[in-house]
Amino acid sequence: MAVNHTLQVIIEHDKDGYFAYVPELKGCHSQGDSMEEVMKNIKEAIDLYWSTLG
């Protein structure tokens, strides 16, 4: 059964690219060279985080 949950994702940008993290999910973060890449990567990180909770 799928459960929907709204999460806040913080995205920061600097000269090296983009960094994203989810304050509610300790240790859940990712990076990318573009906004599109960091969004794809943080979605994958969130999925992996949930999968570790069993």
C-alpha positions in Angstrom: 0.0 0.0 0.0 1.4 3.4 -1.0 1.4 6.2 1.5 1.7 9.8 0.4 3.8 12.1 2.6 4.8 15.8 2.0 8.4 16.5 2.7 10.3 19.8 2.6 13.3 19.7 0.3 15.9 22.5 0.8 18.0 23.2 -2.3 21.1 25.4 -2.2 23.2 26.6 -5.1 26.8 27.7 -5.2 29.7 27.8 -7.7 30.1 24.0 -7.5 26.5 23.2 -8.3 23.3 22.3 -6.4 22.9 20.6 -3.0 19.6 19.3 -1.7 18.6 17.9 1.7 15.4 16.8 3.5 15.4 18.2 7.1 12.9 15.5 8.2 15.0 12.6 7.0 18.4 12.7 8.8 21.2 12.0 6.4 19.1 12.3 3.3 20.9 14.6 0.9 22.2 14.7 -2.7 23.8 17.0 -5.2 23.8 17.7 -8.9 25.3 20.0 -11.6 21.8 21.4 -12.5 18.4 21.9 -10.9 17.0 19.0 -12.9 19.8 16.7 -11.8 19.6 17.6 -8.1 15.8 17.1 -8.2 16.2 13.7 -9.8 18.9 12.7 -7.4 17.1 13.9 -4.2 14.0 11.9 -5.3 16.1 8.8 -5.6 17.7 9.5 -2.2 14.3 9.8 -0.6 13.2 6.5 -2.2 16.3 4.8 -0.9 15.8 6.3 2.5 12.3 5.0 2.8 13.4 1.5 1.5 15.9 1.2 4.4 13.1 1.6 6.9 11.6 -1.7 5.7 
